[in-house]
Amino acid sequence: MRITLQLLLNVLLALFVLSCNSPNEPLIPPPGEVPGEITGAITPVGKVDGKIVTFQIGPSGGAIESADHRILISIPAGALASEQAISIQPLTNQCPAGKGNAFRLLPHGTTFSKPVSITFHYRETDTIGSAPELLRIAYQDDKGIWQSPPVKSLDTKASKVTIETTHFSDWALFQEMYINPMKSILSPGGHLQLAVLQTIDVGDPKKKYAVVMAGPVSAKNINKWALNGEGVLTPGESKAEYHAPTWIPDINPAVVSVHLNKSLMINGKEYKDLRLVSNILVAPEGISVQLDGGDWHTYAGGANINATQNVILGKDGIEFASVAWKGEPTGTFHWTKGPDVAFNLVKPKINYQHLYGLAPSVSGGLLIVDNSDETWVTGTFTVSPAGWMDLSKAKPEIGISNVKGVFRVRRVN
């Protein structure tokens, strides 16, 4: 009986302790904020992935930059007691939500009398699905945990983010928060789920945080979801469902935005109105063409991407449509008078192209290509005005049309 009474008292005491916590108050500290210790994701050490750069720096200070100009180390006068060989070694990036290469700063474990600056030059691709203000820098400690010190400065014009440290280690650029997927491809009528994820939730800008594996963002950080385009967006808290229209939409890709209920203070400057963006291309497989706002016609085909001439070609019987360009496999291109950047649509009686008039003149509009997906080469194009020639007449006639196009094709090479 005494044992049973004691057990009951223990249960009542536990319930009393739990009741003292607000429903909105966590019973355990969130990741990265455990008193007395730093917890976070433990990952393998990165592997060597590029050319090492070495430079002699002494007590008067100096700077060293990676071969790809991605990372810059600035050592002030008085930080080193004697001259040393300072090196930067590119590594594979094992940091959660890491972007680009990580870098090993050598000699490993070097400490400095004064803080040195570590600056990452970020690229546009590093901010896809996120924002420059949500980029941070982290180092991997001897336990394999990634730790992110406060951001010292952010220069959005020069695309640079900087921290200060008194030690060398393995350092990486990563996203604090992002939308997943950052971009995607759907067939008409398809659907997908989007989620906002975070690796840290910065409260105190002067505090160091441990980086955790990406997980759902706290609902308090979401202000609203928004859709620019056709289809249906059903938002939740940290997740949303997007259903594409059953046709090729006029606004393509559709843009899903998450407006954050969050501001950041960096070097005395407050950054507000933060938002995350996901682009969703809606297209059937093939190259699809629309003439003068009429019905879309899809031509089955593929992509030949090479160093000489990139070509996307689709056929339907005796008809075919193509776009071709020279240069990088991903990018934005303007039509040219020659074949360097060209559009052609060949029908039984009428041919359309990226030139118009008797002169002829080069059409306006753009070709936008994305070759970053493992499976698909995707993109859109406009030709305005496009020239056409009717060859069915005894005396061929010419005219102009407005052409829109979208493609989602597999590589054939």
Phi, psi and omega per residue, in radians:
M1 nan -0.729 -3.138
R2 -1.091 -0.686 3.127
I3 -1.125 -0.736 -3.131
T4 -1.117 -0.727 3.127
L5 -1.119 -0.732 3.130
Q6 -1.097 -0.732 3.117
L7 -1.059 -0.734 3.134
L8 -1.110 -0.729 3.114
L9 -1.088 -0.684 3.112
N10 -1.098 -0.722 3.138
V11 -1.131 -0.779 3.132
L12 -1.081 -0.674 3.120
L13 -1.126 -0.729 3.115
A14 -1.096 -0.739 3.127
L15 -1.117 -0.647 3.108
F16 -1.102 -0.743 3.132
V17 -1.105 -0.752 -3.139
L18 -1.131 -0.656 -3.097
S19 -1.192 -0.331 3.131
C20 -1.310 -0.250 3.119
N21 -1.609 2.340 3.050
S22 -1.125 2.585 3.093
P23 -0.998 -0.442 -3.118
N24 -1.637 0.056 -3.084
E25 -1.846 2.130 -3.104
P26 -1.138 2.535 3.131
L27 -1.387 -0.341 3.087
I28 -2.233 2.643 3.122
P29 -1.085 2.534 3.106
P30 -1.156 2.808 -3.135
P31 -0.952 2.418 3.095
G32 1.498 -0.037 -3.113
E33 -2.269 0.489 3.098
V34 -1.292 2.154 -3.107
P35 -0.995 2.323 3.038
G36 1.475 -0.106 3.132
E37 -2.682 2.813 3.078
I38 -1.975 2.055 3.105
T39 -1.912 2.760 3.132
G40 3.026 -3.024 -3.119
A41 -1.238 2.343 3.051
I42 -1.822 2.135 -3.105
T43 -2.187 2.842 3.037
P44 -1.110 2.792 3.060
V45 -1.304 2.485 -3.141
G46 -1.147 2.694 3.112
K47 -1.683 2.632 3.126
V48 -0.990 2.309 -3.028
D49 -2.578 0.866 3.099
G50 2.728 -3.083 -3.041
K51 -1.432 2.283 3.089
I52 -1.392 2.502 3.110
V53 -2.103 2.334 -3.109
T54 -2.257 2.466 -3.139
F55 -2.589 2.455 3.128
Q56 -1.439 2.158 3.110
I57 -2.290 2.362 -3.082
G58 -2.110 -2.811 -3.084
P59 -1.046 -0.418 -3.136
S60 -1.378 -0.120 3.103
G61 1.526 3.107 -3.134
G62 2.904 -3.012 -3.101
A63 -2.459 2.661 3.093
I64 -2.490 2.467 -3.066
E65 -2.220 2.557 3.093
S66 -1.179 2.809 -3.088
A67 -1.051 -0.535 -3.136
D68 -1.628 0.139 3.133
H69 1.094 0.359 -3.088
R70 -1.348 -0.664 -3.071
I71 -2.293 2.428 -3.129
L72 -2.203 2.251 3.096
I73 -1.910 2.128 3.126
S74 -1.990 2.073 -3.086
I75 -1.913 2.058 -3.083
P76 -1.343 2.854 3.067
A77 -1.057 2.387 3.130
G78 1.560 -0.082 3.139
A79 -1.332 -0.532 3.120
L80 -1.997 2.462 3.138
A81 -1.442 -0.423 -3.123
S82 -2.578 2.941 -3.137
E83 -1.219 2.406 3.132
Q84 -2.407 2.706 3.010
A85 -1.495 1.927 -3.131
I86 -1.750 2.324 -3.065
S87 -2.265 2.679 3.032
I88 -2.182 2.107 -3.121
Q89 -2.054 2.031 3.092
P90 -1.136 2.490 3.120
L91 -2.330 2.828 2.924
T92 -1.170 2.510 -3.031
N93 -1.592 1.925 -3.132
Q94 -1.731 -0.019 -3.129
C95 -1.196 2.389 3.062
P96 -0.928 2.316 -3.095
A97 1.024 0.489 3.137
G98 -1.181 2.617 -3.136
K99 -2.186 2.200 3.127
G100 1.214 -2.861 3.135
N101 -1.273 2.635 2.835
A102 -1.585 2.995 -3.103
F103 -2.459 2.330 3.047
R104 -1.639 2.146 3.124
L105 -1.713 2.188 -3.011
L106 -2.117 2.651 0.068
P107 -1.172 2.372 -3.089
H108 -1.053 2.330 3.110
G109 1.483 0.019 3.099
T110 -1.021 2.352 3.051
T111 -2.024 2.709 -3.019
F112 -2.156 2.604 3.109
S113 -1.277 -0.468 3.083
K114 -2.232 2.659 3.135
P115 -1.102 2.425 3.022
V116 -1.825 2.719 -3.135
S117 -1.726 2.366 3.015
I118 -2.044 2.077 -3.092
T119 -2.074 2.210 3.004
F120 -1.774 2.308 2.988
H121 -1.592 1.934 -3.105
Y122 -1.580 2.726 3.128
R123 -1.898 2.907 3.125
E124 -1.027 -0.630 -3.136
T125 -1.148 -0.403 3.126
D126 -1.259 -0.350 -3.074
T127 -1.816 -0.008 3.130
I128 -1.040 2.246 -3.124
G129 1.390 -0.058 -3.115
S130 -2.383 -2.494 3.129
A131 -2.745 2.671 3.117
P132 -0.960 -0.636 -3.114
E133 -1.166 -0.299 -3.108
L134 -1.789 0.202 3.011
L135 -1.509 2.433 3.100
R136 -2.432 2.953 3.134
I137 -2.068 2.442 -3.141
A138 -2.374 2.729 3.011
Y139 -2.103 2.703 3.128
Q140 -1.743 2.156 -3.104
D141 -1.484 -3.087 -3.046
D142 -1.256 -0.146 3.038
K143 -1.662 0.005 -3.124
G144 1.505 0.119 -3.126
I145 -1.571 2.379 3.089
W146 -1.546 2.262 -3.117
Q147 -2.196 2.357 -3.047
S148 -1.984 1.926 3.082
P149 -1.296 2.931 3.137
P150 -1.045 2.546 3.049
V151 -1.291 2.199 3.138
K152 -1.382 -0.769 -3.138
S153 -2.723 2.693 3.074
L154 -2.318 2.191 3.108
D155 -2.070 1.703 -3.084
T156 -1.299 -0.330 3.084
K157 -1.340 -0.730 3.131
A158 -1.616 -0.017 3.129
S159 1.003 0.998 -3.106
K160 -2.347 2.452 3.018
V161 -2.241 2.394 -2.981
T162 -2.312 2.466 2.969
I163 -2.236 2.988 3.040
E164 -2.104 2.564 3.135
T165 -2.617 2.826 3.052
T166 -1.996 0.225 -3.128
H167 -2.534 2.777 3.043
F168 -1.732 2.592 3.110
S169 -2.883 -2.774 2.992
D170 -1.658 2.208 -3.024
W171 -2.124 2.576 -3.087
A172 -2.577 2.682 3.007
L173 -1.644 2.430 3.134
F174 -2.625 2.927 3.125
Q175 -1.710 2.225 3.084
E176 -1.216 -0.638 -3.089
M177 -2.639 2.514 -3.129
Y178 -2.788 2.869 3.064
I179 -1.753 2.427 -3.122
N180 -2.223 2.205 0.005
P181 -1.326 2.628 3.128
M182 -1.258 -0.561 3.003
K183 -2.689 2.697 -3.073
S184 -2.713 2.966 -3.118
I185 -2.251 2.265 3.121
L186 -2.262 2.558 2.925
S187 -1.335 2.695 3.059
P188 -0.924 2.333 -3.105
G189 1.543 -0.108 -3.133
G190 -1.349 2.985 3.116
H191 -2.580 2.805 3.107
L192 -2.685 2.844 3.074
Q193 -1.854 2.365 3.086
L194 -1.954 2.602 3.132
A195 -2.472 2.548 3.038
V196 -1.730 2.161 -3.068
L197 -2.073 2.729 3.099
Q198 -2.472 2.624 3.083
T199 -1.833 -0.413 2.968
I200 -2.582 2.780 3.060
D201 -2.180 1.635 -3.013
V202 -1.252 2.178 3.029
G203 -1.886 -1.094 3.117
D204 -1.571 1.976 -3.090
P205 -1.136 -0.240 -3.111
K206 -1.690 0.072 -3.036
K207 -1.762 2.627 3.019
K208 -1.546 2.419 -3.109
Y209 -2.169 2.529 2.991
A210 -1.447 2.493 -3.139
V211 -1.573 2.259 3.131
V212 -1.932 2.881 3.029
M213 -1.067 2.439 -3.028
A214 -0.994 2.303 3.103
G215 -2.444 3.035 -3.094
P216 -0.993 2.413 3.116
V217 -1.262 2.648 3.069
S218 -1.138 2.384 -3.098
A219 -1.029 -0.453 -3.138
K220 -1.103 -0.379 -3.109
N221 -1.537 -0.090 -3.128
I222 -1.742 2.163 3.052
N223 -1.577 -0.988 3.122
K224 -2.837 2.777 2.990
W225 -1.792 2.592 3.135
A226 -2.526 2.604 3.123
L227 -2.158 2.213 2.975
N228 -1.942 1.784 -3.083
G229 2.481 -3.056 -3.115
E230 -1.628 2.861 -3.067
G231 1.918 -3.000 -3.090
V232 -2.225 2.223 3.071
L233 -1.932 2.137 3.110
T234 -1.958 1.763 -3.057
P235 -1.463 2.617 2.955
G236 -2.005 -2.330 3.058
E237 -1.644 -1.350 3.109
S238 -1.680 0.039 -3.124
K239 -2.300 2.796 3.071
A240 -2.650 2.729 3.105
E241 -2.015 2.290 3.086
Y242 -2.014 2.250 3.060
H243 -1.968 2.080 -3.124
A244 -1.309 2.664 3.043
P245 -1.152 2.833 -3.123
T246 -1.449 0.052 3.112
W247 -2.177 2.979 3.036
I248 -1.332 2.071 -3.032
P249 -1.352 2.778 3.089
D250 -1.204 -0.746 3.071
I251 -1.592 1.916 -3.036
N252 -2.539 2.051 0.158
P253 -1.339 2.714 2.966
A254 -1.251 2.587 -3.078
V255 -2.072 2.070 3.040
V256 -1.791 2.176 -3.120
S257 -2.043 2.491 3.012
V258 -2.028 2.017 3.094
H259 -1.537 2.143 -3.044
L260 -1.548 2.452 3.022
N261 -1.617 1.145 -2.962
K262 -2.738 2.448 3.010
S263 -2.263 2.729 -3.116
L264 -2.201 2.471 3.074
M265 -1.909 2.017 -3.138
I266 -2.202 2.037 3.113
N267 0.917 0.748 3.086
G268 1.448 -0.035 3.137
K269 -1.903 2.322 -3.134
E270 -1.668 2.306 3.110
Y271 -1.910 2.088 -3.118
K272 -2.042 -3.098 3.056
D273 0.917 0.751 3.111
L274 -1.328 2.448 3.102
R275 -2.528 2.649 3.094
L276 -1.959 2.489 -3.037
V277 -2.266 2.346 3.021
S278 -2.119 2.232 3.113
N279 -1.724 2.252 -3.084
I280 -2.128 1.885 3.104
L281 -1.439 2.242 3.126
V282 -1.942 1.944 -3.068
A283 -2.789 2.460 2.992
P284 -1.294 2.893 3.089
E285 -1.205 2.303 -3.118
G286 2.151 -2.954 3.056
I287 -1.964 2.116 -3.045
S288 -1.914 2.385 -3.058
V289 -2.236 2.401 3.061
Q290 -2.127 2.247 -3.140
L291 -1.867 2.127 3.030
D292 0.896 0.716 3.068
G293 1.290 0.185 -3.130
G294 -1.442 -2.750 -3.133
D295 -1.238 2.605 3.070
W296 -1.397 2.510 3.057
H297 -2.160 2.174 -3.091
T298 -1.839 2.300 -3.135
Y299 -1.965 2.130 3.128
A300 -1.205 2.422 -3.119
G301 -3.065 -2.764 -3.086
G302 -2.705 -3.078 -3.092
A303 -2.145 2.360 3.021
N304 -1.994 1.811 -3.085
I305 -1.841 2.051 -3.127
N306 -2.628 3.070 -3.046
A307 -1.270 -0.317 -3.073
T308 -1.578 -1.008 -3.115
Q309 -2.662 2.178 3.088
N310 -1.563 2.286 -3.053
V311 -2.356 2.340 2.938
I312 -2.030 2.129 -3.018
L313 -2.299 2.312 3.070
G314 -2.294 2.567 -3.112
K315 -2.294 2.629 2.986
D316 -2.520 1.676 -3.045
G317 1.173 -2.193 -3.132
I318 -1.566 -0.067 3.109
E319 -1.573 2.603 3.013
F320 -2.626 2.676 3.102
A321 -2.258 2.528 -3.125
S322 -2.640 2.640 2.880
V323 -2.256 2.528 -3.120
A324 -2.474 2.576 3.119
W325 -2.721 2.660 3.027
K326 -1.797 2.616 3.087
G327 1.975 -2.651 -3.069
E328 -1.090 2.559 3.136
P329 -1.276 -0.273 3.073
T330 -2.185 2.351 3.112
G331 2.772 -3.053 3.101
T332 -2.030 2.288 -2.995
F333 -2.309 2.541 3.052
H334 -1.752 2.556 3.106
W335 -1.109 2.588 -3.114
T336 -2.127 2.822 -3.125
K337 -1.204 -0.548 3.061
G338 -1.608 -2.833 -3.083
P339 -1.521 0.097 -3.074
D340 -1.023 -0.795 3.046
V341 -2.303 1.935 -2.919
A342 -2.464 2.644 3.028
F343 -2.216 2.420 3.065
N344 -2.493 2.388 3.006
L345 -2.311 2.030 -3.076
V346 -1.925 2.031 3.067
K347 -1.957 2.967 -3.077
P348 -0.976 -0.606 -3.087
K349 -2.040 -0.488 -3.021
I350 -2.179 2.373 3.053
N351 -1.936 2.389 3.103
Y352 -2.020 2.562 3.117
Q353 -2.677 3.138 -3.066
H354 -1.534 0.287 3.071
L355 -2.205 2.619 -3.127
Y356 -2.526 2.743 3.101
G357 1.458 3.052 -3.106
L358 -1.352 -0.429 -3.019
A359 -1.005 -0.917 -0.146
P360 -1.621 2.989 3.086
S361 -1.829 2.695 3.124
V362 -1.427 2.324 -3.127
S363 -1.175 2.659 2.968
G364 -1.415 3.087 -3.117
G365 1.867 3.113 -3.043
L366 -2.425 2.700 2.936
L367 -1.991 2.109 -3.133
I368 -2.046 2.130 -3.042
V369 -2.162 2.402 3.051
D370 -2.175 1.994 -3.112
N371 -1.924 0.341 -3.024
S372 -1.493 -0.286 -3.125
D373 -1.316 2.568 -3.120
E374 -1.193 -0.485 -3.051
T375 -1.857 -0.749 -2.920
W376 -1.986 2.552 2.833
V377 -1.783 2.143 -3.039
T378 -2.204 2.877 3.067
G379 2.912 -3.136 3.107
T380 -2.380 2.835 3.046
F381 -2.677 2.682 3.001
T382 -2.292 2.488 3.070
V383 -2.285 1.856 -3.000
S384 -2.521 1.896 -0.078
P385 -1.500 2.654 2.975
A386 -1.632 2.522 3.081
G387 -1.576 2.546 3.032
W388 -2.293 2.710 3.109
M389 -2.334 2.170 3.102
D390 -1.613 1.906 -3.070
L391 -1.597 0.015 -3.099
S392 -1.414 -0.265 -3.111
K393 -1.513 2.715 3.096
A394 -1.056 -0.687 3.025
K395 -1.973 1.847 -3.053
P396 -0.901 2.416 3.103
E397 -1.835 2.656 3.101
I398 -2.171 2.780 3.127
G399 -2.922 -3.003 -3.136
I400 -2.257 2.680 3.082
S401 -2.499 2.892 2.989
N402 -1.840 2.224 -3.050
V403 -2.085 2.352 2.980
K404 -2.142 2.610 -3.136
G405 -2.600 2.720 3.056
V406 -2.545 2.532 3.139
F407 -2.455 2.585 3.030
R408 -2.558 1.708 -3.013
V409 -2.291 2.738 3.091
R410 -1.576 2.658 3.048
R411 -1.260 2.452 3.139
V412 -1.909 -0.006 -3.133
N413 -2.007 nan nan
